[in-house]
Every structure is written in structure tokens, then in C-alpha cells.
Amino acid sequence: MNLGLMDMIGLAASLVFALPLANYAVIRLVAGEVALGAGLLVVAIAMVVLPQYFLDPGRILRGLISGLLPRQLRGEDDAAVGSEEDSIEK
């Protein structure tokens, strides 16, 4: 994973909140409260994983722009798919 400066800052900000939560989750697991500990551990992991892999602003922006652009202005891959669909319809 190639992270830039802003990505590293975002990851550090996520870890600032996720690490204490994960620590508390492990303490609850050791104390015998399995449901609470496991639930908090899942939340702590999601706090780090979701922004890094699923909520990438660049990917969201590219998807939004490619959905708004007409077919002629999209990349070659989309144009090739469109021309194949046109030839199938004829």
C-alpha cells in the first residue's frame, strides 16, 4: 500500500482513537466479557480498515466523475464496452 502524507496523517488520526478502544476491548475479553470485548474490538478494527480500503476519497471521486461524464469523454475501457454494446444491439 503506497500512502502519501495525508494518508499517513489520516491513519495516525484513526489509530489515536482505535488503539485505546482496542486496549479496552482486550481488557474486557480477558475479564470474561466476551460479547462486549469482541464487539469493541470489531469497532476498533473497522475504525482503521474502513477509511483505508473502502472509503478512499480518490476512488469515490473517480466513480462520481466517471458516472457524470458522457460516454465520449470517459476512458478507453468504458468506450470499448459501449461500442461492444452498440454492436450487440444492432
PDB file of N, CA, C and O in Angstrom:
ATOM      1  N   MET A   1       0.848  -1.158   0.000  1.00  0.00           N
ATOM      2  CA  MET A   1       0.000   0.000   0.000  1.00  0.00           C
ATOM      3  C   MET A   1       0.900   1.228   0.000  1.00  0.00           C
ATOM      4  O   MET A   1       1.757   1.377   0.870  1.00  0.00           O
ATOM      5  N   ASN A   2       0.703   2.101  -0.971  1.00  0.00           N
ATOM      6  CA  ASN A   2       1.503   3.300  -1.121  1.00  0.00           C
ATOM      7  C   ASN A   2       0.741   4.470  -0.511  1.00  0.00           C
ATOM      8  O   ASN A   2      -0.237   4.945  -1.088  1.00  0.00           O
ATOM      9  N   LEU A   3       1.187   4.936   0.654  1.00  0.00           N
ATOM     10  CA  LEU A   3       0.491   6.002   1.358  1.00  0.00           C
ATOM     11  C   LEU A   3       1.236   7.316   1.199  1.00  0.00           C
ATOM     12  O   LEU A   3       2.460   7.373   1.321  1.00  0.00           O
ATOM     13  N   GLY A   4       0.473   8.378   0.923  1.00  0.00           N
ATOM     14  CA  GLY A   4       1.049   9.707   0.875  1.00  0.00           C
ATOM     15  C   GLY A   4       1.032  10.336   2.258  1.00  0.00           C
ATOM     16  O   GLY A   4       0.678   9.689   3.244  1.00  0.00           O
ATOM     17  N   LEU A   5       1.415  11.593   2.318  1.00  0.00           N
ATOM     18  CA  LEU A   5       1.490  12.294   3.591  1.00  0.00           C
ATOM     19  C   LEU A   5       0.113  12.421   4.236  1.00  0.00           C
ATOM     20  O   LEU A   5      -0.036  12.176   5.433  1.00  0.00           O
ATOM     21  N   MET A   6      -0.884  12.799   3.457  1.00  0.00           N
ATOM     22  CA  MET A   6      -2.233  12.963   4.013  1.00  0.00           C
ATOM     23  C   MET A   6      -2.817  11.618   4.447  1.00  0.00           C
ATOM     24  O   MET A   6      -3.548  11.547   5.435  1.00  0.00           O
ATOM     25  N   ASP A   7      -2.496  10.559   3.713  1.00  0.00           N
ATOM     26  CA  ASP A   7      -2.960   9.226   4.102  1.00  0.00           C
ATOM     27  C   ASP A   7      -2.337   8.794   5.424  1.00  0.00           C
ATOM     28  O   ASP A   7      -3.000   8.184   6.263  1.00  0.00           O
ATOM     29  N   MET A   8      -1.066   9.114   5.601  1.00  0.00           N
ATOM     30  CA  MET A   8      -0.389   8.770   6.855  1.00  0.00           C
ATOM     31  C   MET A   8      -0.972   9.553   8.029  1.00  0.00           C
ATOM     32  O   MET A   8      -1.126   9.013   9.124  1.00  0.00           O
ATOM     33  N   ILE A   9      -1.293  10.816   7.800  1.00  0.00           N
ATOM     34  CA  ILE A   9      -1.904  11.622   8.856  1.00  0.00           C
ATOM     35  C   ILE A   9      -3.282  11.072   9.202  1.00  0.00           C
ATOM     36  O   ILE A   9      -3.647  10.996  10.376  1.00  0.00           O
ATOM     37  N   GLY A  10      -4.046  10.689   8.188  1.00  0.00           N
ATOM     38  CA  GLY A  10      -5.361  10.094   8.432  1.00  0.00           C
ATOM     39  C   GLY A  10      -5.270   8.778   9.180  1.00  0.00           C
ATOM     40  O   GLY A  10      -6.078   8.506  10.069  1.00  0.00           O
ATOM     41  N   LEU A  11      -4.290   7.962   8.824  1.00  0.00           N
ATOM     42  CA  LEU A  11      -4.088   6.693   9.520  1.00  0.00           C
ATOM     43  C   LEU A  11      -3.689   6.929  10.972  1.00  0.00           C
ATOM     44  O   LEU A  11      -4.165   6.235  11.871  1.00  0.00           O
ATOM     45  N   ALA A  12      -2.818   7.906  11.202  1.00  0.00           N
ATOM     46  CA  ALA A  12      -2.416   8.223  12.578  1.00  0.00           C
ATOM     47  C   ALA A  12      -3.604   8.720  13.393  1.00  0.00           C
ATOM     48  O   ALA A  12      -3.745   8.368  14.565  1.00  0.00           O
ATOM     49  N   ALA A  13      -4.455   9.533  12.782  1.00  0.00           N
ATOM     50  CA  ALA A  13      -5.641  10.026  13.488  1.00  0.00           C
ATOM     51  C   ALA A  13      -6.592   8.882  13.822  1.00  0.00           C
ATOM     52  O   ALA A  13      -7.181   8.860  14.902  1.00  0.00           O
ATOM     53  N   SER A  14      -6.743   7.939  12.907  1.00  0.00           N
ATOM     54  CA  SER A  14      -7.593   6.775  13.179  1.00  0.00           C
ATOM     55  C   SER A  14      -7.014   5.931  14.305  1.00  0.00           C
ATOM     56  O   SER A  14      -7.747   5.453  15.172  1.00  0.00           O
ATOM     57  N   LEU A  15      -5.705   5.749  14.289  1.00  0.00           N
ATOM     58  CA  LEU A  15      -5.060   4.927  15.313  1.00  0.00           C
ATOM     59  C   LEU A  15      -5.111   5.574  16.692  1.00  0.00           C
ATOM     60  O   LEU A  15      -5.146   4.874  17.705  1.00  0.00           O
ATOM     61  N   VAL A  16      -5.114   6.911  16.740  1.00  0.00           N
ATOM     62  CA  VAL A  16      -5.198   7.606  18.028  1.00  0.00           C
ATOM     63  C   VAL A  16      -6.469   7.209  18.765  1.00  0.00           C
ATOM     64  O   VAL A  16      -6.462   7.069  19.988  1.00  0.00           O
ATOM     65  N   PHE A  17      -7.557   7.026  18.029  1.00  0.00           N
ATOM     66  CA  PHE A  17      -8.823   6.653  18.658  1.00  0.00           C
ATOM     67  C   PHE A  17      -9.019   5.140  18.730  1.00  0.00           C
ATOM     68  O   PHE A  17      -9.663   4.643  19.653  1.00  0.00           O
ATOM     69  N   ALA A  18      -8.469   4.408  17.765  1.00  0.00           N
ATOM     70  CA  ALA A  18      -8.706   2.967  17.713  1.00  0.00           C
ATOM     71  C   ALA A  18      -7.857   2.185  18.716  1.00  0.00           C
ATOM     72  O   ALA A  18      -8.326   1.184  19.257  1.00  0.00           O
ATOM     73  N   LEU A  19      -6.640   2.609  18.973  1.00  0.00           N
ATOM     74  CA  LEU A  19      -5.771   1.852  19.882  1.00  0.00           C
ATOM     75  C   LEU A  19      -6.277   1.823  21.325  1.00  0.00           C
ATOM     76  O   LEU A  19      -6.270   0.752  21.931  1.00  0.00           O
ATOM     77  N   PRO A  20      -6.714   2.941  21.906  1.00  0.00           N
ATOM     78  CA  PRO A  20      -7.272   2.840  23.262  1.00  0.00           C
ATOM     79  C   PRO A  20      -8.536   1.979  23.318  1.00  0.00           C
ATOM     80  O   PRO A  20      -8.762   1.255  24.287  1.00  0.00           O
ATOM     81  N   LEU A  21      -9.349   2.067  22.275  1.00  0.00           N
ATOM     82  CA  LEU A  21     -10.555   1.241  22.226  1.00  0.00           C
ATOM     83  C   LEU A  21     -10.190  -0.237  22.133  1.00  0.00           C
ATOM     84  O   LEU A  21     -10.807  -1.072  22.795  1.00  0.00           O
ATOM     85  N   ALA A  22      -9.197  -0.561  21.321  1.00  0.00           N
ATOM     86  CA  ALA A  22      -8.751  -1.954  21.208  1.00  0.00           C
ATOM     87  C   ALA A  22      -8.145  -2.438  22.519  1.00  0.00           C
ATOM     88  O   ALA A  22      -8.337  -3.593  22.900  1.00  0.00           O
ATOM     89  N   ASN A  23      -7.425  -1.578  23.204  1.00  0.00           N
ATOM     90  CA  ASN A  23      -6.850  -1.928  24.501  1.00  0.00           C
ATOM     91  C   ASN A  23      -7.961  -2.241  25.504  1.00  0.00           C
ATOM     92  O   ASN A  23      -7.887  -3.237  26.223  1.00  0.00           O
ATOM     93  N   TYR A  24      -8.974  -1.401  25.552  1.00  0.00           N
ATOM     94  CA  TYR A  24     -10.102  -1.638  26.454  1.00  0.00           C
ATOM     95  C   TYR A  24     -10.839  -2.926  26.068  1.00  0.00           C
ATOM     96  O   TYR A  24     -11.299  -3.666  26.939  1.00  0.00           O
ATOM     97  N   ALA A  25     -10.950  -3.192  24.756  1.00  0.00           N
ATOM     98  CA  ALA A  25     -11.617  -4.413  24.299  1.00  0.00           C
ATOM     99  C   ALA A  25     -10.859  -5.657  24.760  1.00  0.00           C
ATOM    100  O   ALA A  25     -11.474  -6.638  25.178  1.00  0.00           O
ATOM    101  N   VAL A  26      -9.548  -5.621  24.687  1.00  0.00           N
ATOM    102  CA  VAL A  26      -8.748  -6.765  25.137  1.00  0.00           C
ATOM    103  C   VAL A  26      -8.900  -6.957  26.642  1.00  0.00           C
ATOM    104  O   VAL A  26      -8.983  -8.090  27.118  1.00  0.00           O
ATOM    105  N   ILE A  27      -8.935  -5.863  27.389  1.00  0.00           N
ATOM    106  CA  ILE A  27      -9.132  -5.954  28.845  1.00  0.00           C
ATOM    107  C   ILE A  27     -10.490  -6.583  29.158  1.00  0.00           C
ATOM    108  O   ILE A  27     -10.595  -7.418  30.055  1.00  0.00           O
ATOM    109  N   ARG A  28     -11.519  -6.186  28.425  1.00  0.00           N
ATOM    110  CA  ARG A  28     -12.853  -6.760  28.638  1.00  0.00           C
ATOM    111  C   ARG A  28     -12.871  -8.237  28.258  1.00  0.00           C
ATOM    112  O   ARG A  28     -13.532  -9.031  28.927  1.00  0.00           O
ATOM    113  N   LEU A  29     -12.160  -8.623  27.199  1.00  0.00           N
ATOM    114  CA  LEU A  29     -12.087 -10.038  26.813  1.00  0.00           C
ATOM    115  C   LEU A  29     -11.406 -10.863  27.896  1.00  0.00           C
ATOM    116  O   LEU A  29     -11.867 -11.955  28.229  1.00  0.00           O
ATOM    117  N   VAL A  30     -10.322 -10.352  28.439  1.00  0.00           N
ATOM    118  CA  VAL A  30      -9.598 -11.067  29.492  1.00  0.00           C
ATOM    119  C   VAL A  30     -10.443 -11.148  30.756  1.00  0.00           C
ATOM    120  O   VAL A  30     -10.362 -12.129  31.495  1.00  0.00           O
ATOM    121  N   ALA A  31     -11.257 -10.117  31.012  1.00  0.00           N
ATOM    122  CA  ALA A  31     -12.103 -10.098  32.209  1.00  0.00           C
ATOM    123  C   ALA A  31     -13.302 -11.036  32.079  1.00  0.00           C
ATOM    124  O   ALA A  31     -14.012 -11.268  33.057  1.00  0.00           O
ATOM    125  N   GLY A  32     -13.532 -11.574  30.890  1.00  0.00           N
ATOM    126  CA  GLY A  32     -14.615 -12.532  30.713  1.00  0.00           C
ATOM    127  C   GLY A  32     -15.848 -11.978  30.022  1.00  0.00           C
ATOM    128  O   GLY A  32     -16.800 -12.723  29.788  1.00  0.00           O
ATOM    129  N   GLU A  33     -15.861 -10.714  29.691  1.00  0.00           N
ATOM    130  CA  GLU A  33     -16.995 -10.125  28.977  1.00  0.00           C
ATOM    131  C   GLU A  33     -16.739 -10.257  27.474  1.00  0.00           C
ATOM    132  O   GLU A  33     -16.261  -9.332  26.818  1.00  0.00           O
ATOM    133  N   VAL A  34     -17.071 -11.423  26.964  1.00  0.00           N
ATOM    134  CA  VAL A  34     -16.714 -11.767  25.590  1.00  0.00           C
ATOM    135  C   VAL A  34     -17.480 -10.919  24.579  1.00  0.00           C
ATOM    136  O   VAL A  34     -16.884 -10.423  23.624  1.00  0.00           O
ATOM    137  N   ALA A  35     -18.775 -10.744  24.764  1.00  0.00           N
ATOM    138  CA  ALA A  35     -19.576 -10.007  23.787  1.00  0.00           C
ATOM    139  C   ALA A  35     -19.119  -8.552  23.691  1.00  0.00           C
ATOM    140  O   ALA A  35     -18.926  -8.032  22.592  1.00  0.00           O
ATOM    141  N   LEU A  36     -18.947  -7.902  24.828  1.00  0.00           N
ATOM    142  CA  LEU A  36     -18.515  -6.505  24.821  1.00  0.00           C
ATOM    143  C   LEU A  36     -17.105  -6.375  24.258  1.00  0.00           C
ATOM    144  O   LEU A  36     -16.843  -5.492  23.441  1.00  0.00           O
ATOM    145  N   GLY A  37     -16.207  -7.236  24.681  1.00  0.00           N
ATOM    146  CA  GLY A  37     -14.829  -7.177  24.198  1.00  0.00           C
ATOM    147  C   GLY A  37     -14.719  -7.423  22.706  1.00  0.00           C
ATOM    148  O   GLY A  37     -14.005  -6.706  22.005  1.00  0.00           O
ATOM    149  N   ALA A  38     -15.425  -8.432  22.220  1.00  0.00           N
ATOM    150  CA  ALA A  38     -15.378  -8.742  20.788  1.00  0.00           C
ATOM    151  C   ALA A  38     -16.013  -7.627  19.969  1.00  0.00           C
ATOM    152  O   ALA A  38     -15.499  -7.257  18.913  1.00  0.00           O
ATOM    153  N   GLY A  39     -17.122  -7.096  20.452  1.00  0.00           N
ATOM    154  CA  GLY A  39     -17.785  -6.004  19.739  1.00  0.00           C
ATOM    155  C   GLY A  39     -16.915  -4.766  19.644  1.00  0.00           C
ATOM    156  O   GLY A  39     -16.818  -4.149  18.583  1.00  0.00           O
ATOM    157  N   LEU A  40     -16.283  -4.401  20.745  1.00  0.00           N
ATOM    158  CA  LEU A  40     -15.408  -3.230  20.733  1.00  0.00           C
ATOM    159  C   LEU A  40     -14.166  -3.460  19.882  1.00  0.00           C
ATOM    160  O   LEU A  40     -13.658  -2.531  19.256  1.00  0.00           O
ATOM    161  N   LEU A  41     -13.683  -4.682  19.861  1.00  0.00           N
ATOM    162  CA  LEU A  41     -12.525  -4.994  19.026  1.00  0.00           C
ATOM    163  C   LEU A  41     -12.876  -4.880  17.541  1.00  0.00           C
ATOM    164  O   LEU A  41     -12.075  -4.391  16.745  1.00  0.00           O
ATOM    165  N   VAL A  42     -14.066  -5.331  17.177  1.00  0.00           N
ATOM    166  CA  VAL A  42     -14.523  -5.195  15.790  1.00  0.00           C
ATOM    167  C   VAL A  42     -14.649  -3.721  15.417  1.00  0.00           C
ATOM    168  O   VAL A  42     -14.262  -3.323  14.318  1.00  0.00           O
ATOM    169  N   VAL A  43     -15.185  -2.915  16.323  1.00  0.00           N
ATOM    170  CA  VAL A  43     -15.320  -1.478  16.058  1.00  0.00           C
ATOM    171  C   VAL A  43     -13.945  -0.832  15.895  1.00  0.00           C
ATOM    172  O   VAL A  43     -13.753  -0.004  15.005  1.00  0.00           O
ATOM    173  N   ALA A  44     -12.996  -1.201  16.740  1.00  0.00           N
ATOM    174  CA  ALA A  44     -11.646  -0.632  16.648  1.00  0.00           C
ATOM    175  C   ALA A  44     -10.976  -1.003  15.327  1.00  0.00           C
ATOM    176  O   ALA A  44     -10.315  -0.169  14.707  1.00  0.00           O
ATOM    177  N   ILE A  45     -11.143  -2.232  14.904  1.00  0.00           N
ATOM    178  CA  ILE A  45     -10.570  -2.655  13.622  1.00  0.00           C
ATOM    179  C   ILE A  45     -11.246  -1.930  12.470  1.00  0.00           C
ATOM    180  O   ILE A  45     -10.580  -1.510  11.524  1.00  0.00           O
ATOM    181  N   ALA A  46     -12.564  -1.779  12.542  1.00  0.00           N
ATOM    182  CA  ALA A  46     -13.299  -1.081  11.488  1.00  0.00           C
ATOM    183  C   ALA A  46     -12.896   0.386  11.396  1.00  0.00           C
ATOM    184  O   ALA A  46     -12.905   0.962  10.308  1.00  0.00           O
ATOM    185  N   MET A  47     -12.544   0.993  12.522  1.00  0.00           N
ATOM    186  CA  MET A  47     -12.124   2.395  12.510  1.00  0.00           C
ATOM    187  C   MET A  47     -10.855   2.598  11.690  1.00  0.00           C
ATOM    188  O   MET A  47     -10.639   3.683  11.150  1.00  0.00           O
ATOM    189  N   VAL A  48     -10.027   1.589  11.590  1.00  0.00           N
ATOM    190  CA  VAL A  48      -8.783   1.704  10.827  1.00  0.00           C
ATOM    191  C   VAL A  48      -8.962   1.181   9.406  1.00  0.00           C
ATOM    192  O   VAL A  48      -8.467   1.789   8.457  1.00  0.00           O
ATOM    193  N   VAL A  49      -9.659   0.067   9.253  1.00  0.00           N
ATOM    194  CA  VAL A  49      -9.748  -0.602   7.952  1.00  0.00           C
ATOM    195  C   VAL A  49     -10.684   0.121   6.989  1.00  0.00           C
ATOM    196  O   VAL A  49     -10.341   0.295   5.820  1.00  0.00           O
ATOM    197  N   LEU A  50     -11.843   0.541   7.449  1.00  0.00           N
ATOM    198  CA  LEU A  50     -12.815   1.156   6.543  1.00  0.00           C
ATOM    199  C   LEU A  50     -12.288   2.396   5.831  1.00  0.00           C
ATOM    200  O   LEU A  50     -12.407   2.476   4.608  1.00  0.00           O
ATOM    201  N   PRO A  51     -11.718   3.354   6.527  1.00  0.00           N
ATOM    202  CA  PRO A  51     -11.217   4.524   5.796  1.00  0.00           C
ATOM    203  C   PRO A  51     -10.071   4.200   4.843  1.00  0.00           C
ATOM    204  O   PRO A  51      -9.938   4.858   3.811  1.00  0.00           O
ATOM    205  N   GLN A  52      -9.250   3.221   5.152  1.00  0.00           N
ATOM    206  CA  GLN A  52      -8.089   2.929   4.321  1.00  0.00           C
ATOM    207  C   GLN A  52      -8.436   2.150   3.055  1.00  0.00           C
ATOM    208  O   GLN A  52      -7.814   2.365   2.015  1.00  0.00           O
ATOM    209  N   TYR A  53      -9.405   1.262   3.122  1.00  0.00           N
ATOM    210  CA  TYR A  53      -9.677   0.389   1.988  1.00  0.00           C
ATOM    211  C   TYR A  53     -10.990   0.669   1.273  1.00  0.00           C
ATOM    212  O   TYR A  53     -11.079   0.487   0.059  1.00  0.00           O
ATOM    213  N   PHE A  54     -11.999   1.102   1.993  1.00  0.00           N
ATOM    214  CA  PHE A  54     -13.309   1.231   1.368  1.00  0.00           C
ATOM    215  C   PHE A  54     -13.736   2.671   1.152  1.00  0.00           C
ATOM    216  O   PHE A  54     -14.468   2.950   0.201  1.00  0.00           O
ATOM    217  N   LEU A  55     -13.316   3.573   1.980  1.00  0.00           N
ATOM    218  CA  LEU A  55     -13.745   4.957   1.883  1.00  0.00           C
ATOM    219  C   LEU A  55     -12.638   5.837   1.329  1.00  0.00           C
ATOM    220  O   LEU A  55     -12.405   6.935   1.835  1.00  0.00           O
ATOM    221  N   ASP A  56     -11.960   5.370   0.303  1.00  0.00           N
ATOM    222  CA  ASP A  56     -10.890   6.128  -0.326  1.00  0.00           C
ATOM    223  C   ASP A  56     -11.498   7.299  -1.096  1.00  0.00           C
ATOM    224  O   ASP A  56     -12.235   7.068  -2.055  1.00  0.00           O
ATOM    225  N   PRO A  57     -11.218   8.538  -0.716  1.00  0.00           N
ATOM    226  CA  PRO A  57     -11.835   9.685  -1.388  1.00  0.00           C
ATOM    227  C   PRO A  57     -11.504   9.750  -2.871  1.00  0.00           C
ATOM    228  O   PRO A  57     -12.341  10.175  -3.667  1.00  0.00           O
ATOM    229  N   GLY A  58     -10.315   9.343  -3.257  1.00  0.00           N
ATOM    230  CA  GLY A  58      -9.955   9.356  -4.674  1.00  0.00           C
ATOM    231  C   GLY A  58     -10.813   8.408  -5.487  1.00  0.00           C
ATOM    232  O   GLY A  58     -11.250   8.755  -6.584  1.00  0.00           O
ATOM    233  N   ARG A  59     -11.059   7.218  -4.967  1.00  0.00           N
ATOM    234  CA  ARG A  59     -11.888   6.243  -5.666  1.00  0.00           C
ATOM    235  C   ARG A  59     -13.338   6.719  -5.761  1.00  0.00           C
ATOM    236  O   ARG A  59     -13.986   6.551  -6.794  1.00  0.00           O
ATOM    237  N   ILE A  60     -13.840   7.310  -4.684  1.00  0.00           N
ATOM    238  CA  ILE A  60     -15.211   7.827  -4.688  1.00  0.00           C
ATOM    239  C   ILE A  60     -15.340   8.950  -5.707  1.00  0.00           C
ATOM    240  O   ILE A  60     -16.320   9.001  -6.451  1.00  0.00           O
ATOM    241  N   LEU A  61     -14.357   9.856  -5.749  1.00  0.00           N
ATOM    242  CA  LEU A  61     -14.390  10.973  -6.687  1.00  0.00           C
ATOM    243  C   LEU A  61     -14.301  10.485  -8.127  1.00  0.00           C
ATOM    244  O   LEU A  61     -15.029  10.980  -8.988  1.00  0.00           O
ATOM    245  N   ARG A  62     -13.411   9.512  -8.410  1.00  0.00           N
ATOM    246  CA  ARG A  62     -13.310   8.970  -9.767  1.00  0.00           C
ATOM    247  C   ARG A  62     -14.614   8.311 -10.203  1.00  0.00           C
ATOM    248  O   ARG A  62     -15.037   8.475 -11.347  1.00  0.00           O
ATOM    249  N   GLY A  63     -15.252   7.569  -9.304  1.00  0.00           N
ATOM    250  CA  GLY A  63     -16.522   6.936  -9.639  1.00  0.00           C
ATOM    251  C   GLY A  63     -17.614   7.952  -9.910  1.00  0.00           C
ATOM    252  O   GLY A  63     -18.428   7.774 -10.816  1.00  0.00           O
ATOM    253  N   LEU A  64     -17.631   9.024  -9.118  1.00  0.00           N
ATOM    254  CA  LEU A  64     -18.629  10.069  -9.307  1.00  0.00           C
ATOM    255  C   LEU A  64     -18.414  10.788 -10.626  1.00  0.00           C
ATOM    256  O   LEU A  64     -19.366  11.022 -11.371  1.00  0.00           O
ATOM    257  N   ILE A  65     -17.171  11.139 -10.919  1.00  0.00           N
ATOM    258  CA  ILE A  65     -16.883  11.860 -12.161  1.00  0.00           C
ATOM    259  C   ILE A  65     -17.146  10.980 -13.373  1.00  0.00           C
ATOM    260  O   ILE A  65     -17.711  11.452 -14.360  1.00  0.00           O
ATOM    261  N   SER A  66     -16.751   9.719 -13.325  1.00  0.00           N
ATOM    262  CA  SER A  66     -16.982   8.848 -14.482  1.00  0.00           C
ATOM    263  C   SER A  66     -18.466   8.583 -14.688  1.00  0.00           C
ATOM    264  O   SER A  66     -18.899   8.339 -15.814  1.00  0.00           O
ATOM    265  N   GLY A  67     -19.247   8.629 -13.621  1.00  0.00           N
ATOM    266  CA  GLY A  67     -20.689   8.462 -13.770  1.00  0.00           C
ATOM    267  C   GLY A  67     -21.363   9.689 -14.340  1.00  0.00           C
ATOM    268  O   GLY A  67     -22.414   9.577 -14.972  1.00  0.00           O
ATOM    269  N   LEU A  68     -20.781  10.860 -14.130  1.00  0.00           N
ATOM    270  CA  LEU A  68     -21.377  12.097 -14.612  1.00  0.00           C
ATOM    271  C   LEU A  68     -20.949  12.453 -16.029  1.00  0.00           C
ATOM    272  O   LEU A  68     -21.670  13.158 -16.736  1.00  0.00           O
ATOM    273  N   LEU A  69     -19.781  11.972 -16.450  1.00  0.00           N
ATOM    274  CA  LEU A  69     -19.286  12.316 -17.778  1.00  0.00           C
ATOM    275  C   LEU A  69     -20.038  11.550 -18.862  1.00  0.00           C
ATOM    276  O   LEU A  69     -20.439  10.405 -18.654  1.00  0.00           O
ATOM    277  N   PRO A  70     -20.228  12.182 -20.015  1.00  0.00           N
ATOM    278  CA  PRO A  70     -20.807  11.442 -21.141  1.00  0.00           C
ATOM    279  C   PRO A  70     -19.862  10.334 -21.594  1.00  0.00           C
ATOM    280  O   PRO A  70     -18.670  10.362 -21.289  1.00  0.00           O
ATOM    281  N   ARG A  71     -20.389   9.381 -22.307  1.00  0.00           N
ATOM    282  CA  ARG A  71     -19.612   8.213 -22.720  1.00  0.00           C
ATOM    283  C   ARG A  71     -18.410   8.598 -23.583  1.00  0.00           C
ATOM    284  O   ARG A  71     -17.372   7.940 -23.516  1.00  0.00           O
ATOM    285  N   GLN A  72     -18.534   9.647 -24.387  1.00  0.00           N
ATOM    286  CA  GLN A  72     -17.441  10.046 -25.270  1.00  0.00           C
ATOM    287  C   GLN A  72     -16.240  10.582 -24.490  1.00  0.00           C
ATOM    288  O   GLN A  72     -15.112  10.497 -24.975  1.00  0.00           O
ATOM    289  N   LEU A  73     -16.455  11.128 -23.296  1.00  0.00           N
ATOM    290  CA  LEU A  73     -15.372  11.718 -22.518  1.00  0.00           C
ATOM    291  C   LEU A  73     -14.767  10.755 -21.512  1.00  0.00           C
ATOM    292  O   LEU A  73     -13.788  11.104 -20.853  1.00  0.00           O
ATOM    293  N   ARG A  74     -15.309   9.570 -21.371  1.00  0.00           N
ATOM    294  CA  ARG A  74     -14.767   8.590 -20.432  1.00  0.00           C
ATOM    295  C   ARG A  74     -13.512   7.963 -21.004  1.00  0.00           C
ATOM    296  O   ARG A  74     -13.133   8.249 -22.140  1.00  0.00           O
ATOM    297  N   GLY A  75     -12.866   7.113 -20.225  1.00  0.00           N
ATOM    298  CA  GLY A  75     -11.646   6.435 -20.663  1.00  0.00           C
ATOM    299  C   GLY A  75     -11.922   5.462 -21.792  1.00  0.00           C
ATOM    300  O   GLY A  75     -13.074   5.218 -22.151  1.00  0.00           O
ATOM    301  N   GLU A  76     -10.845   4.902 -22.354  1.00  0.00           N
ATOM    302  CA  GLU A  76     -10.969   3.984 -23.481  1.00  0.00           C
ATOM    303  C   GLU A  76     -11.672   2.691 -23.100  1.00  0.00           C
ATOM    304  O   GLU A  76     -12.378   2.109 -23.924  1.00  0.00           O
ATOM    305  N   ASP A  77     -11.490   2.228 -21.861  1.00  0.00           N
ATOM    306  CA  ASP A  77     -12.128   0.988 -21.437  1.00  0.00           C
ATOM    307  C   ASP A  77     -13.640   1.118 -21.476  1.00  0.00           C
ATOM    308  O   ASP A  77     -14.333   0.214 -21.943  1.00  0.00           O
ATOM    309  N   ASP A  78     -14.159   2.252 -20.981  1.00  0.00           N
ATOM    310  CA  ASP A  78     -15.595   2.459 -20.996  1.00  0.00           C
ATOM    311  C   ASP A  78     -16.108   2.622 -22.421  1.00  0.00           C
ATOM    312  O   ASP A  78     -17.199   2.153 -22.743  1.00  0.00           O
ATOM    313  N   ALA A  79     -15.328   3.286 -23.281  1.00  0.00           N
ATOM    314  CA  ALA A  79     -15.742   3.477 -24.668  1.00  0.00           C
ATOM    315  C   ALA A  79     -15.771   2.139 -25.405  1.00  0.00           C
ATOM    316  O   ALA A  79     -16.661   1.907 -26.223  1.00  0.00           O
ATOM    317  N   ALA A  80     -14.819   1.266 -25.128  1.00  0.00           N
ATOM    318  CA  ALA A  80     -14.790  -0.044 -25.776  1.00  0.00           C
ATOM    319  C   ALA A  80     -16.001  -0.867 -25.361  1.00  0.00           C
ATOM    320  O   ALA A  80     -16.589  -1.570 -26.182  1.00  0.00           O
ATOM    321  N   VAL A  81     -16.370  -0.781 -24.102  1.00  0.00           N
ATOM    322  CA  VAL A  81     -17.546  -1.505 -23.630  1.00  0.00           C
ATOM    323  C   VAL A  81     -18.787  -0.955 -24.299  1.00  0.00           C
ATOM    324  O   VAL A  81     -19.676  -1.713 -24.686  1.00  0.00           O
ATOM    325  N   GLY A  82     -18.854   0.362 -24.438  1.00  0.00           N
ATOM    326  CA  GLY A  82     -20.010   0.981 -25.077  1.00  0.00           C
ATOM    327  C   GLY A  82     -20.124   0.593 -26.539  1.00  0.00           C
ATOM    328  O   GLY A  82     -21.233   0.350 -27.016  1.00  0.00           O
ATOM    329  N   SER A  83     -19.000   0.525 -27.276  1.00  0.00           N
ATOM    330  CA  SER A  83     -19.050   0.153 -28.686  1.00  0.00           C
ATOM    331  C   SER A  83     -19.427  -1.316 -28.844  1.00  0.00           C
ATOM    332  O   SER A  83     -20.094  -1.678 -29.812  1.00  0.00           O
ATOM    333  N   GLU A  84     -19.010  -2.167 -27.905  1.00  0.00           N
ATOM    334  CA  GLU A  84     -19.407  -3.571 -27.958  1.00  0.00           C
ATOM    335  C   GLU A  84     -20.901  -3.705 -27.727  1.00  0.00           C
ATOM    336  O   GLU A  84     -21.557  -4.526 -28.368  1.00  0.00           O
ATOM    337  N   GLU A  85     -21.448  -2.905 -26.815  1.00  0.00           N
ATOM    338  CA  GLU A  85     -22.884  -2.954 -26.555  1.00  0.00           C
ATOM    339  C   GLU A  85     -23.660  -2.473 -27.769  1.00  0.00           C
ATOM    340  O   GLU A  85     -24.714  -3.023 -28.088  1.00  0.00           O
ATOM    341  N   ASP A  86     -23.142  -1.435 -28.460  1.00  0.00           N
ATOM    342  CA  ASP A  86     -23.816  -0.931 -29.653  1.00  0.00           C
ATOM    343  C   ASP A  86     -23.828  -1.983 -30.754  1.00  0.00           C
ATOM    344  O   ASP A  86     -24.837  -2.138 -31.443  1.00  0.00           O
ATOM    345  N   SER A  87     -22.721  -2.712 -30.933  1.00  0.00           N
ATOM    346  CA  SER A  87     -22.669  -3.719 -31.985  1.00  0.00           C
ATOM    347  C   SER A  87     -23.565  -4.910 -31.650  1.00  0.00           C
ATOM    348  O   SER A  87     -24.084  -5.564 -32.555  1.00  0.00           O
ATOM    349  N   ILE A  88     -23.750  -5.194 -30.383  1.00  0.00           N
ATOM    350  CA  ILE A  88     -24.627  -6.292 -29.987  1.00  0.00           C
ATOM    351  C   ILE A  88     -26.078  -5.920 -30.239  1.00  0.00           C
ATOM    352  O   ILE A  88     -26.873  -6.769 -30.644  1.00  0.00           O
ATOM    353  N   GLU A  89     -26.436  -4.655 -30.003  1.00  0.00           N
ATOM    354  CA  GLU A  89     -27.818  -4.221 -30.183  1.00  0.00           C
ATOM    355  C   GLU A  89     -28.216  -4.205 -31.644  1.00  0.00           C
ATOM    356  O   GLU A  89     -29.393  -4.397 -31.948  1.00  0.00           O
ATOM    357  N   LYS A  90     -27.274  -3.982 -32.575  1.00  0.00           N
ATOM    358  CA  LYS A  90     -27.601  -3.886 -33.999  1.00  0.00           C
ATOM    359  C   LYS A  90     -27.864  -5.205 -34.554  1.00  0.00           C
ATOM    360  O   LYS A  90     -28.157  -5.328 -35.743  1.00  0.00           O
TER     361      LYS A  90
END
